[in-house]
């Protein structure tokens, strides 16, 4: 399998509006422009991968079936341009090696999908997303959607207003794949 670059996306507050412990697909609202941004990446040869902490599963605030229904609705709203989703149900009180800011989900995706981490990007709205991407060797973008405005001091490589602007930054600053003409 040839290693290709990916863009790793946090889910809540990055691709969809923040809904604390979202357990209802009717509450899923894609961030405006997110579906188009993922389509642009897909057409240019990037792998779009969601990596998301979901501690609501561990606490019982979300059932696995509810999580899967929310995931399916978000993928539908993203036009099917999400190649894979990795989630971690660990609580913040008992984090394992997959819970962001740890890099376990990115390493797993790299093995499963043949992703070159050092050519990849991590996009998220929290400092843990930036820490995770940096630790995995990815370039990082903090989006101001969701909780992003509270984490501007997280030292990302770039800051963008939203996912659409983040994709513009990726195309401008990457050699591996190119924006569609």
C-alpha positions in Angstrom: 0.0 0.0 0.0 1.4 3.4 -1.0 1.6 5.9 1.8 -0.6 8.9 1.0 -1.2 12.1 3.0 -4.4 12.6 4.9 -6.2 15.4 6.6 -7.3 14.3 10.1 -10.4 16.2 11.3 -11.8 16.5 14.8 -15.6 16.1 14.6 -17.5 18.2 17.1 -16.9 21.9 16.6 -14.8 21.3 13.5 -16.9 19.5 10.9 -20.2 19.8 12.7 -21.6 22.4 15.1 -20.8 21.7 18.7 -23.6 19.7 20.5 -22.5 18.5 23.9 -22.7 14.7 23.8 -24.6 14.6 20.6 -26.8 11.4 20.6 -29.4 12.4 18.0 -28.8 12.6 14.3 -31.4 15.3 14.0 -29.1 17.6 15.9 -26.2 17.2 13.4 -25.5 20.4 11.6 -22.5 20.5 9.3 -20.3 23.6 9.6 -21.1 25.7 6.5 -18.7 24.8 3.7 -17.3 21.7 5.3 -18.8 19.2 2.8 -17.4 21.3 -0.1 -14.0 21.4 1.6 -13.8 17.7 2.0 -14.9 17.2 -1.6 -12.0 19.4 -2.7 -9.6 17.4 -0.7 -11.0 14.1 -1.9 -10.7 15.2 -5.6 -7.1 16.2 -5.0 -6.2 12.8 -3.7 -6.2 13.4 0.0 -7.6 10.9 2.6 -10.2 12.5 4.8 -10.2 10.9 8.3 -12.2 11.8 11.4 -10.5 11.3 14.8 -12.8 12.0 17.7 -12.9 11.6 21.4 -16.3 10.4 22.5 -16.2 10.2 26.3 -20.0 10.3 26.4 -19.9 6.6 25.4 -17.9 5.7 28.6 -20.2 7.8 30.8 -23.4 6.4 29.3 -24.5 9.8 27.9 -24.4 8.3 24.4 -25.2 4.7 23.4 -23.1 3.1 20.7 -26.1 2.9 18.4 -26.7 6.6 18.9 -23.1 7.4 18.2 -23.2 5.4 15.0 -26.4 7.1 13.9 -24.8 10.6 14.4 -21.7 9.4 12.5 -23.8 8.2 9.6 -25.7 11.5 9.4 -22.5 13.5 9.5 -21.0 11.4 6.7 -24.2 11.9 4.7 -23.9 15.6 5.2 -20.3 15.4 4.2 -21.3 13.9 0.8 -19.6 10.6 1.6 -16.2 12.2 1.4 -15.0 10.9 4.8 -12.8 7.8 4.2 -12.7 6.6 7.7 -13.7 7.5 11.3 -11.8 6.6 14.4 -13.3 7.3 17.8 -12.1 6.9 21.4 -14.6 6.2 24.1 -12.1 6.7 27.0 -13.0 9.2 29.6 -10.7 12.2 30.3 -10.3 10.8 33.8 -8.9 7.5 32.5 -7.4 8.2 29.1 -5.7 5.5 27.1 -3.2 5.7 24.2 -5.9 6.5 21.6 -7.6 9.4 23.4 -6.4 12.8 22.0 -4.0 14.4 22.7 -2.4 10.9 22.4 -1.7 9.8 18.9 -3.1 6.2 18.9 -6.0 6.9 16.5 -3.7 8.6 14.0 -1.2 5.7 14.2 -4.0 3.2 13.7 -5.3 5.1 10.7 -1.7 5.3 9.3 -1.4 1.5 9.5 -4.9 0.8 8.3 -4.9 3.2 5.3 -1.3 3.7 4.4 -1.1 7.3 5.6 2.2 9.2 5.6 1.8 11.1 8.9 4.6 13.6 8.2 2.9 14.7 5.0 -0.5 14.9 6.7 -2.5 17.6 8.6 -4.6 17.7 11.7 -7.5 20.2 11.8 -9.4 20.8 15.1 -10.9 23.3 17.4 -9.1 22.4 20.7 -5.6 22.4 22.0 -5.7 18.6 22.3 -6.2 18.4 18.5 -3.2 20.6 17.9 -1.1 18.6 20.5 -2.1 15.3 18.9 -1.3 16.4 15.4 2.1 17.9 16.4 3.0 14.7 18.4 2.2 12.6 15.3 4.4 14.7 13.0 1.5 16.4 11.2 1.1 20.1 10.4 -1.7 21.6 12.4 -4.6 24.0 11.9 -6.8 25.4 14.6 -10.3 26.4 13.4 -12.1 29.2 15.1 -15.4 27.3 15.0 -16.6 25.3 18.0 -14.2 26.0 20.9 -11.4 27.3 18.6 -11.7 30.9 19.8 -10.8 29.6 23.3 -7.7 27.8 22.2 -5.8 30.3 20.1 -2.8 30.0 22.3 -2.3 26.3 21.5 0.5 27.1 19.0 -0.9 25.6 15.8 1.0 26.0 12.6 -2.0 27.9 11.2 -5.3 29.3 12.4 -8.4 29.4 10.1 -11.9 30.7 10.4 -13.4 27.4 9.4 -12.7 24.1 7.6 -13.0 25.7 4.2 -10.3 28.2 5.0 -8.2 25.4 6.5 -8.4 23.5 3.2 -7.2 26.6 1.4 -4.2 26.7 3.8 -3.5 23.0 3.1 -3.5 23.4 -0.6 -1.2 26.5 -0.4 1.3 24.8 1.9 1.5 21.2 0.6 3.5 19.6 -2.1 1.9 16.1 -2.0 -1.4 16.7 -3.5 -2.7 19.6 -5.5 -6.0 21.6 -5.5 -8.3 20.6 -8.4 -8.2 23.0 -11.3 
